[in-house]
Amino acid sequence: MKKITVRTKAAKKLRAGYPLLVAEDLNSPLLEDDFAQFFDEKGQALGTGYLSKQNKGVGWLLDSSSVKIDHHFYVEKFVNARALRANFYQDELTNAFRLFNGEGDGLGGLTIDFYNGFAVFSWYNQFIYSQKKAIVKAFQVVFPDIKGAYEKLRFSEAALESQHIFGQEAAEPLLVMENGVTYATYLNEGLMTGIFLDQKNVRGALAGGLSTGKTLLNMFSYTGAFSVAAAFGGSSQTTSVDLAKRSLDKTREQFLVNGIEPESQKIYVMDVFGYFNYAKKKELTYDMIVLDPPSFARNGKKTFSVAKNYGDLVKEAVEILENNGTLIASTNAANVSDKKFRQMIEEVLKK
């Protein structure tokens, strides 16, 4: 196992419980992917982890002590993760949720989601993927009730995006439930499944009454999950806007599996900034607007990135938001800190 020295600032970060390593944390040039023991500049041990470049960072601390990363290590991580989520399995209104949350459960670079009996592994770097056989074996020991599993390879070197890895194959669509709302998912259709599980609480609030009697505009709507939750919760009208042509049929399907006529809602396949212009021309306003864009998007010669353009998005949204309206703003951009994200929004709202 490699021995790696990290800089003083990085050592302080690791000791404080933040396990992600970036290139600037290392005293030496980035080494080959491998397990490693980390030390501070005084030679004091920081723990065990691994090096591997991914979209954010170059490695992870997995344990604050010197441990062997083997079958027993992975089993322990999965046992702890399952125990933490014991109540989730008793929820009769939800059968789709995050089963294993990467660094939050002590194994950065891997997340596992549960979809109505099936598991979806997401691998975020090449090295953690090289440990797949041992990790999946340990997972099956702790979760023998999983019917089958798929994987998403979310690192640039990957030769494919998605595939089935064990057990039964899921129906297409596989219907899952979240907060009493049904969603159609596809577990082997590229990197996405039809619903982003990290937005569970937002959709739950919409379905639970936040949108009752209100109009809602859902920008970058993808399969319309926010819109469906809002309609389920009694929204007077939802409008879904996404540039991707597939979004029309996907959104219609989500309404239909909930017994909601798609024709009772509005669905547009168009550029979101184009829709803002259209709404202003037609003097349309909304009680609620959801902004949950991809980190980066391209439309012809125009590009959008959260880091550069989120403020523009907020500015346009506020112009068609009713007085005392609700703006739901979120991002999954790894290069935008919580502080920076809040600043981008607040700067627009202060004007």
Contacts in CASP RR format, 6 or more apart in sequence:
PFRMAT RR
TARGET T0000
AUTHOR 0000-0000-0000
METHOD contacts of the structure
MODEL  1
MKKITVRTKAAKKLRAGYPLLVAEDLNSPLLEDDFAQFFDEKGQALGTGY
LSKQNKGVGWLLDSSSVKIDHHFYVEKFVNARALRANFYQDELTNAFRLF
NGEGDGLGGLTIDFYNGFAVFSWYNQFIYSQKKAIVKAFQVVFPDIKGAY
EKLRFSEAALESQHIFGQEAAEPLLVMENGVTYATYLNEGLMTGIFLDQK
NVRGALAGGLSTGKTLLNMFSYTGAFSVAAAFGGSSQTTSVDLAKRSLDK
TREQFLVNGIEPESQKIYVMDVFGYFNYAKKKELTYDMIVLDPPSFARNG
KKTFSVAKNYGDLVKEAVEILENNGTLIASTNAANVSDKKFRQMIEEVLK
K
1 34 0 8 1.000
1 35 0 8 1.000
1 36 0 8 1.000
1 37 0 8 1.000
1 48 0 8 1.000
2 31 0 8 1.000
2 34 0 8 1.000
2 35 0 8 1.000
2 36 0 8 1.000
2 37 0 8 1.000
2 51 0 8 1.000
3 36 0 8 1.000
3 37 0 8 1.000
3 39 0 8 1.000
4 26 0 8 1.000
4 28 0 8 1.000
4 31 0 8 1.000
4 36 0 8 1.000
4 37 0 8 1.000
4 38 0 8 1.000
4 39 0 8 1.000
4 51 0 8 1.000
5 26 0 8 1.000
5 27 0 8 1.000
5 28 0 8 1.000
5 38 0 8 1.000
5 39 0 8 1.000
5 40 0 8 1.000
5 41 0 8 1.000
5 43 0 8 1.000
6 14 0 8 1.000
6 21 0 8 1.000
6 25 0 8 1.000
6 26 0 8 1.000
6 27 0 8 1.000
6 38 0 8 1.000
6 39 0 8 1.000
6 40 0 8 1.000
6 41 0 8 1.000
6 46 0 8 1.000
7 24 0 8 1.000
7 25 0 8 1.000
7 26 0 8 1.000
7 27 0 8 1.000
7 41 0 8 1.000
8 40 0 8 1.000
8 41 0 8 1.000
9 25 0 8 1.000
10 21 0 8 1.000
10 24 0 8 1.000
10 25 0 8 1.000
10 26 0 8 1.000
11 40 0 8 1.000
11 41 0 8 1.000
11 44 0 8 1.000
11 46 0 8 1.000
13 25 0 8 1.000
14 21 0 8 1.000
14 38 0 8 1.000
14 46 0 8 1.000
14 47 0 8 1.000
14 61 0 8 1.000
14 64 0 8 1.000
15 46 0 8 1.000
15 64 0 8 1.000
19 60 0 8 1.000
19 61 0 8 1.000
19 62 0 8 1.000
19 103 0 8 1.000
19 106 0 8 1.000
19 108 0 8 1.000
20 56 0 8 1.000
20 57 0 8 1.000
20 59 0 8 1.000
20 60 0 8 1.000
20 103 0 8 1.000
20 108 0 8 1.000
21 38 0 8 1.000
21 51 0 8 1.000
21 57 0 8 1.000
21 58 0 8 1.000
21 59 0 8 1.000
21 60 0 8 1.000
21 61 0 8 1.000
22 56 0 8 1.000
22 57 0 8 1.000
22 58 0 8 1.000
23 30 0 8 1.000
23 57 0 8 1.000
23 58 0 8 1.000
25 58 0 8 1.000
26 58 0 8 1.000
27 41 0 8 1.000
30 51 0 8 1.000
30 53 0 8 1.000
30 58 0 8 1.000
31 51 0 8 1.000
32 51 0 8 1.000
33 50 0 8 1.000
33 51 0 8 1.000
33 52 0 8 1.000
33 53 0 8 1.000
33 125 0 8 1.000
33 126 0 8 1.000
33 127 0 8 1.000
33 130 0 8 1.000
34 50 0 8 1.000
34 51 0 8 1.000
34 127 0 8 1.000
35 48 0 8 1.000
35 49 0 8 1.000
35 50 0 8 1.000
35 69 0 8 1.000
36 48 0 8 1.000
36 49 0 8 1.000
36 50 0 8 1.000
36 51 0 8 1.000
37 45 0 8 1.000
37 47 0 8 1.000
37 48 0 8 1.000
37 49 0 8 1.000
37 66 0 8 1.000
38 45 0 8 1.000
38 46 0 8 1.000
38 47 0 8 1.000
38 48 0 8 1.000
38 49 0 8 1.000
38 61 0 8 1.000
39 45 0 8 1.000
39 46 0 8 1.000
40 46 0 8 1.000
45 65 0 8 1.000
45 66 0 8 1.000
46 61 0 8 1.000
46 64 0 8 1.000
47 61 0 8 1.000
47 63 0 8 1.000
47 64 0 8 1.000
47 65 0 8 1.000
47 66 0 8 1.000
47 67 0 8 1.000
48 61 0 8 1.000
48 62 0 8 1.000
48 63 0 8 1.000
48 65 0 8 1.000
48 66 0 8 1.000
48 67 0 8 1.000
48 69 0 8 1.000
49 59 0 8 1.000
49 60 0 8 1.000
49 61 0 8 1.000
49 62 0 8 1.000
49 63 0 8 1.000
49 69 0 8 1.000
50 59 0 8 1.000
50 60 0 8 1.000
50 62 0 8 1.000
50 69 0 8 1.000
50 127 0 8 1.000
50 128 0 8 1.000
51 58 0 8 1.000
51 59 0 8 1.000
51 127 0 8 1.000
52 58 0 8 1.000
52 59 0 8 1.000
52 125 0 8 1.000
52 126 0 8 1.000
52 127 0 8 1.000
52 128 0 8 1.000
53 59 0 8 1.000
53 125 0 8 1.000
53 126 0 8 1.000
54 109 0 8 1.000
54 124 0 8 1.000
54 125 0 8 1.000
54 155 0 8 1.000
55 124 0 8 1.000
55 154 0 8 1.000
55 155 0 8 1.000
55 334 0 8 1.000
56 334 0 8 1.000
56 335 0 8 1.000
59 125 0 8 1.000
60 103 0 8 1.000
60 107 0 8 1.000
60 108 0 8 1.000
60 109 0 8 1.000
62 69 0 8 1.000
62 73 0 8 1.000
62 106 0 8 1.000
62 107 0 8 1.000
62 108 0 8 1.000
63 73 0 8 1.000
63 106 0 8 1.000
67 73 0 8 1.000
69 131 0 8 1.000
70 134 0 8 1.000
71 134 0 8 1.000
71 137 0 8 1.000
71 138 0 8 1.000
74 107 0 8 1.000
74 134 0 8 1.000
74 135 0 8 1.000
74 138 0 8 1.000
74 139 0 8 1.000
75 138 0 8 1.000
75 141 0 8 1.000
75 142 0 8 1.000
77 100 0 8 1.000
77 105 0 8 1.000
77 106 0 8 1.000
77 107 0 8 1.000
77 138 0 8 1.000
78 100 0 8 1.000
78 138 0 8 1.000
78 139 0 8 1.000
78 141 0 8 1.000
78 142 0 8 1.000
78 143 0 8 1.000
79 142 0 8 1.000
80 105 0 8 1.000
81 99 0 8 1.000
81 100 0 8 1.000
81 101 0 8 1.000
81 105 0 8 1.000
82 99 0 8 1.000
82 142 0 8 1.000
82 143 0 8 1.000
84 105 0 8 1.000
85 97 0 8 1.000
85 99 0 8 1.000
88 94 0 8 1.000
88 97 0 8 1.000
88 114 0 8 1.000
93 177 0 8 1.000
93 178 0 8 1.000
93 179 0 8 1.000
93 180 0 8 1.000
94 177 0 8 1.000
94 178 0 8 1.000
94 179 0 8 1.000
94 180 0 8 1.000
94 200 0 8 1.000
95 114 0 8 1.000
95 115 0 8 1.000
95 116 0 8 1.000
95 117 0 8 1.000
95 176 0 8 1.000
95 177 0 8 1.000
95 178 0 8 1.000
96 113 0 8 1.000
96 114 0 8 1.000
96 115 0 8 1.000
96 116 0 8 1.000
96 176 0 8 1.000
96 177 0 8 1.000
96 178 0 8 1.000
96 183 0 8 1.000
96 185 0 8 1.000
96 195 0 8 1.000
96 197 0 8 1.000
97 113 0 8 1.000
97 114 0 8 1.000
97 178 0 8 1.000
97 197 0 8 1.000
97 200 0 8 1.000
98 111 0 8 1.000
98 112 0 8 1.000
98 113 0 8 1.000
98 114 0 8 1.000
98 197 0 8 1.000
98 198 0 8 1.000
99 112 0 8 1.000
99 113 0 8 1.000
99 114 0 8 1.000
99 119 0 8 1.000
99 143 0 8 1.000
100 107 0 8 1.000
100 110 0 8 1.000
100 111 0 8 1.000
100 112 0 8 1.000
101 111 0 8 1.000
102 108 0 8 1.000
102 109 0 8 1.000
102 110 0 8 1.000
102 111 0 8 1.000
103 109 0 8 1.000
107 128 0 8 1.000
108 124 0 8 1.000
108 128 0 8 1.000
109 123 0 8 1.000
109 124 0 8 1.000
109 125 0 8 1.000
109 128 0 8 1.000
110 121 0 8 1.000
110 122 0 8 1.000
110 123 0 8 1.000
110 124 0 8 1.000
110 128 0 8 1.000
110 135 0 8 1.000
111 121 0 8 1.000
111 122 0 8 1.000
111 124 0 8 1.000
112 119 0 8 1.000
112 120 0 8 1.000
112 121 0 8 1.000
112 122 0 8 1.000
112 139 0 8 1.000
113 119 0 8 1.000
113 120 0 8 1.000
113 122 0 8 1.000
113 193 0 8 1.000
113 197 0 8 1.000
115 170 0 8 1.000
115 174 0 8 1.000
115 176 0 8 1.000
115 185 0 8 1.000
115 187 0 8 1.000
115 193 0 8 1.000
116 174 0 8 1.000
116 175 0 8 1.000
116 176 0 8 1.000
116 177 0 8 1.000
117 145 0 8 1.000
117 146 0 8 1.000
117 147 0 8 1.000
117 148 0 8 1.000
118 146 0 8 1.000
118 147 0 8 1.000
118 148 0 8 1.000
118 149 0 8 1.000
118 150 0 8 1.000
118 168 0 8 1.000
118 170 0 8 1.000
118 174 0 8 1.000
118 187 0 8 1.000
119 139 0 8 1.000
119 143 0 8 1.000
119 146 0 8 1.000
119 148 0 8 1.000
119 149 0 8 1.000
119 150 0 8 1.000
120 149 0 8 1.000
120 150 0 8 1.000
120 151 0 8 1.000
120 152 0 8 1.000
120 187 0 8 1.000
120 193 0 8 1.000
121 132 0 8 1.000
121 136 0 8 1.000
121 149 0 8 1.000
121 150 0 8 1.000
121 151 0 8 1.000
121 152 0 8 1.000
121 165 0 8 1.000
122 151 0 8 1.000
122 152 0 8 1.000
122 154 0 8 1.000
123 129 0 8 1.000
123 132 0 8 1.000
123 151 0 8 1.000
123 152 0 8 1.000
123 153 0 8 1.000
123 154 0 8 1.000
123 155 0 8 1.000
123 158 0 8 1.000
124 154 0 8 1.000
124 155 0 8 1.000
125 155 0 8 1.000
126 155 0 8 1.000
126 157 0 8 1.000
126 158 0 8 1.000
128 135 0 8 1.000
129 153 0 8 1.000
129 155 0 8 1.000
129 158 0 8 1.000
132 151 0 8 1.000
136 149 0 8 1.000
136 165 0 8 1.000
136 166 0 8 1.000
139 146 0 8 1.000
140 146 0 8 1.000
140 166 0 8 1.000
147 167 0 8 1.000
147 168 0 8 1.000
147 170 0 8 1.000
148 164 0 8 1.000
148 166 0 8 1.000
148 167 0 8 1.000
148 168 0 8 1.000
148 169 0 8 1.000
148 170 0 8 1.000
149 164 0 8 1.000
149 165 0 8 1.000
149 166 0 8 1.000
149 167 0 8 1.000
150 162 0 8 1.000
150 163 0 8 1.000
150 164 0 8 1.000
150 165 0 8 1.000
150 170 0 8 1.000
150 187 0 8 1.000
150 188 0 8 1.000
151 162 0 8 1.000
151 163 0 8 1.000
151 165 0 8 1.000
152 161 0 8 1.000
152 162 0 8 1.000
152 190 0 8 1.000
152 191 0 8 1.000
153 159 0 8 1.000
153 160 0 8 1.000
153 161 0 8 1.000
153 162 0 8 1.000
154 191 0 8 1.000
161 190 0 8 1.000
161 191 0 8 1.000
162 187 0 8 1.000
162 188 0 8 1.000
162 189 0 8 1.000
162 190 0 8 1.000
162 191 0 8 1.000
163 188 0 8 1.000
164 188 0 8 1.000
169 188 0 8 1.000
170 187 0 8 1.000
170 188 0 8 1.000
172 186 0 8 1.000
172 188 0 8 1.000
173 184 0 8 1.000
173 185 0 8 1.000
173 186 0 8 1.000
173 253 0 8 1.000
173 257 0 8 1.000
174 184 0 8 1.000
174 185 0 8 1.000
174 186 0 8 1.000
174 187 0 8 1.000
175 182 0 8 1.000
175 183 0 8 1.000
175 184 0 8 1.000
175 185 0 8 1.000
175 257 0 8 1.000
176 182 0 8 1.000
176 183 0 8 1.000
176 185 0 8 1.000
176 195 0 8 1.000
177 183 0 8 1.000
178 195 0 8 1.000
178 197 0 8 1.000
178 200 0 8 1.000
178 203 0 8 1.000
178 204 0 8 1.000
179 200 0 8 1.000
179 203 0 8 1.000
179 204 0 8 1.000
179 207 0 8 1.000
179 208 0 8 1.000
179 229 0 8 1.000
180 207 0 8 1.000
180 232 0 8 1.000
181 203 0 8 1.000
181 204 0 8 1.000
181 207 0 8 1.000
181 228 0 8 1.000
181 229 0 8 1.000
181 232 0 8 1.000
181 258 0 8 1.000
182 257 0 8 1.000
182 258 0 8 1.000
183 194 0 8 1.000
183 195 0 8 1.000
183 223 0 8 1.000
183 225 0 8 1.000
183 228 0 8 1.000
183 254 0 8 1.000
183 257 0 8 1.000
184 194 0 8 1.000
184 223 0 8 1.000
184 250 0 8 1.000
184 253 0 8 1.000
184 254 0 8 1.000
184 257 0 8 1.000
185 193 0 8 1.000
185 194 0 8 1.000
185 195 0 8 1.000
186 193 0 8 1.000
186 194 0 8 1.000
187 193 0 8 1.000
192 222 0 8 1.000
194 222 0 8 1.000
194 223 0 8 1.000
194 225 0 8 1.000
194 250 0 8 1.000
195 223 0 8 1.000
195 225 0 8 1.000
196 222 0 8 1.000
196 225 0 8 1.000
196 292 0 8 1.000
196 332 0 8 1.000
198 332 0 8 1.000
199 225 0 8 1.000
199 226 0 8 1.000
199 292 0 8 1.000
199 330 0 8 1.000
202 226 0 8 1.000
202 229 0 8 1.000
202 290 0 8 1.000
202 328 0 8 1.000
202 330 0 8 1.000
203 225 0 8 1.000
203 226 0 8 1.000
203 229 0 8 1.000
204 229 0 8 1.000
206 216 0 8 1.000
206 226 0 8 1.000
206 229 0 8 1.000
206 230 0 8 1.000
206 232 0 8 1.000
206 233 0 8 1.000
206 235 0 8 1.000
207 229 0 8 1.000
207 230 0 8 1.000
207 232 0 8 1.000
207 233 0 8 1.000
208 233 0 8 1.000
209 233 0 8 1.000
209 234 0 8 1.000
210 288 0 8 1.000
210 326 0 8 1.000
211 229 0 8 1.000
211 230 0 8 1.000
211 233 0 8 1.000
211 234 0 8 1.000
211 235 0 8 1.000
211 288 0 8 1.000
212 233 0 8 1.000
212 234 0 8 1.000
212 235 0 8 1.000
213 234 0 8 1.000
213 235 0 8 1.000
213 236 0 8 1.000
213 287 0 8 1.000
214 230 0 8 1.000
214 235 0 8 1.000
214 236 0 8 1.000
214 287 0 8 1.000
214 288 0 8 1.000
214 326 0 8 1.000
215 235 0 8 1.000
215 236 0 8 1.000
215 237 0 8 1.000
215 238 0 8 1.000
215 239 0 8 1.000
215 285 0 8 1.000
215 286 0 8 1.000
215 287 0 8 1.000
215 288 0 8 1.000
216 226 0 8 1.000
216 227 0 8 1.000
216 230 0 8 1.000
216 235 0 8 1.000
216 237 0 8 1.000
216 238 0 8 1.000
216 239 0 8 1.000
216 286 0 8 1.000
216 287 0 8 1.000
216 288 0 8 1.000
216 289 0 8 1.000
216 290 0 8 1.000
217 238 0 8 1.000
217 239 0 8 1.000
217 241 0 8 1.000
217 279 0 8 1.000
217 286 0 8 1.000
217 288 0 8 1.000
217 289 0 8 1.000
217 290 0 8 1.000
217 317 0 8 1.000
217 320 0 8 1.000
218 224 0 8 1.000
218 226 0 8 1.000
218 227 0 8 1.000
218 230 0 8 1.000
218 238 0 8 1.000
218 239 0 8 1.000
218 240 0 8 1.000
218 241 0 8 1.000
218 290 0 8 1.000
219 241 0 8 1.000
219 242 0 8 1.000
219 272 0 8 1.000
219 275 0 8 1.000
219 289 0 8 1.000
219 290 0 8 1.000
219 291 0 8 1.000
219 292 0 8 1.000
219 293 0 8 1.000
219 313 0 8 1.000
219 317 0 8 1.000
220 241 0 8 1.000
220 242 0 8 1.000
220 272 0 8 1.000
220 291 0 8 1.000
220 292 0 8 1.000
220 293 0 8 1.000
220 294 0 8 1.000
220 297 0 8 1.000
221 227 0 8 1.000
221 240 0 8 1.000
221 241 0 8 1.000
221 242 0 8 1.000
221 247 0 8 1.000
221 251 0 8 1.000
221 267 0 8 1.000
221 290 0 8 1.000
222 242 0 8 1.000
222 244 0 8 1.000
222 247 0 8 1.000
222 250 0 8 1.000
223 247 0 8 1.000
223 250 0 8 1.000
223 251 0 8 1.000
223 253 0 8 1.000
223 254 0 8 1.000
224 240 0 8 1.000
224 242 0 8 1.000
224 247 0 8 1.000
224 250 0 8 1.000
224 251 0 8 1.000
224 254 0 8 1.000
225 254 0 8 1.000
226 290 0 8 1.000
226 292 0 8 1.000
226 328 0 8 1.000
227 235 0 8 1.000
227 238 0 8 1.000
227 239 0 8 1.000
227 240 0 8 1.000
227 251 0 8 1.000
227 254 0 8 1.000
227 255 0 8 1.000
227 265 0 8 1.000
228 238 0 8 1.000
228 251 0 8 1.000
228 254 0 8 1.000
228 255 0 8 1.000
228 258 0 8 1.000
228 260 0 8 1.000
230 238 0 8 1.000
230 288 0 8 1.000
231 238 0 8 1.000
231 255 0 8 1.000
231 258 0 8 1.000
231 260 0 8 1.000
231 264 0 8 1.000
231 265 0 8 1.000
232 258 0 8 1.000
232 260 0 8 1.000
235 288 0 8 1.000
237 265 0 8 1.000
237 266 0 8 1.000
238 265 0 8 1.000
238 266 0 8 1.000
239 265 0 8 1.000
239 266 0 8 1.000
239 267 0 8 1.000
239 268 0 8 1.000
239 286 0 8 1.000
240 247 0 8 1.000
240 251 0 8 1.000
240 265 0 8 1.000
240 266 0 8 1.000
240 267 0 8 1.000
240 268 0 8 1.000
241 268 0 8 1.000
241 270 0 8 1.000
241 272 0 8 1.000
241 275 0 8 1.000
242 251 0 8 1.000
242 268 0 8 1.000
242 269 0 8 1.000
242 272 0 8 1.000
243 269 0 8 1.000
243 270 0 8 1.000
243 271 0 8 1.000
243 272 0 8 1.000
243 297 0 8 1.000
243 299 0 8 1.000
244 269 0 8 1.000
245 269 0 8 1.000
247 267 0 8 1.000
247 269 0 8 1.000
248 267 0 8 1.000
248 269 0 8 1.000
251 262 0 8 1.000
251 267 0 8 1.000
252 262 0 8 1.000
252 267 0 8 1.000
255 261 0 8 1.000
255 262 0 8 1.000
255 265 0 8 1.000
256 262 0 8 1.000
268 275 0 8 1.000
270 278 0 8 1.000
271 299 0 8 1.000
271 302 0 8 1.000
272 293 0 8 1.000
272 313 0 8 1.000
273 312 0 8 1.000
273 316 0 8 1.000
276 316 0 8 1.000
276 317 0 8 1.000
276 319 0 8 1.000
276 320 0 8 1.000
278 284 0 8 1.000
279 285 0 8 1.000
279 320 0 8 1.000
280 319 0 8 1.000
280 320 0 8 1.000
284 320 0 8 1.000
285 320 0 8 1.000
285 321 0 8 1.000
285 322 0 8 1.000
286 320 0 8 1.000
286 321 0 8 1.000
286 322 0 8 1.000
286 325 0 8 1.000
287 322 0 8 1.000
287 325 0 8 1.000
287 326 0 8 1.000
288 325 0 8 1.000
288 326 0 8 1.000
288 327 0 8 1.000
288 328 0 8 1.000
289 317 0 8 1.000
289 320 0 8 1.000
289 321 0 8 1.000
289 326 0 8 1.000
289 327 0 8 1.000
289 328 0 8 1.000
290 328 0 8 1.000
291 310 0 8 1.000
291 313 0 8 1.000
291 314 0 8 1.000
291 317 0 8 1.000
291 327 0 8 1.000
291 328 0 8 1.000
291 329 0 8 1.000
291 330 0 8 1.000
292 328 0 8 1.000
292 329 0 8 1.000
292 330 0 8 1.000
292 331 0 8 1.000
293 304 0 8 1.000
293 306 0 8 1.000
293 310 0 8 1.000
293 313 0 8 1.000
293 331 0 8 1.000
294 306 0 8 1.000
295 305 0 8 1.000
295 306 0 8 1.000
295 331 0 8 1.000
295 332 0 8 1.000
295 333 0 8 1.000
295 334 0 8 1.000
295 335 0 8 1.000
296 303 0 8 1.000
296 304 0 8 1.000
296 305 0 8 1.000
296 306 0 8 1.000
297 303 0 8 1.000
297 304 0 8 1.000
297 305 0 8 1.000
298 304 0 8 1.000
304 313 0 8 1.000
305 333 0 8 1.000
306 331 0 8 1.000
306 333 0 8 1.000
306 335 0 8 1.000
306 336 0 8 1.000
306 341 0 8 1.000
307 333 0 8 1.000
307 335 0 8 1.000
307 336 0 8 1.000
307 340 0 8 1.000
310 329 0 8 1.000
310 331 0 8 1.000
310 336 0 8 1.000
310 341 0 8 1.000
310 344 0 8 1.000
310 345 0 8 1.000
311 344 0 8 1.000
311 345 0 8 1.000
311 347 0 8 1.000
311 348 0 8 1.000
314 327 0 8 1.000
314 329 0 8 1.000
314 344 0 8 1.000
314 345 0 8 1.000
314 348 0 8 1.000
314 349 0 8 1.000
315 348 0 8 1.000
315 351 0 8 1.000
317 327 0 8 1.000
318 327 0 8 1.000
318 348 0 8 1.000
318 349 0 8 1.000
321 327 0 8 1.000
329 341 0 8 1.000
329 345 0 8 1.000
331 341 0 8 1.000
333 341 0 8 1.000
336 344 0 8 1.000
END
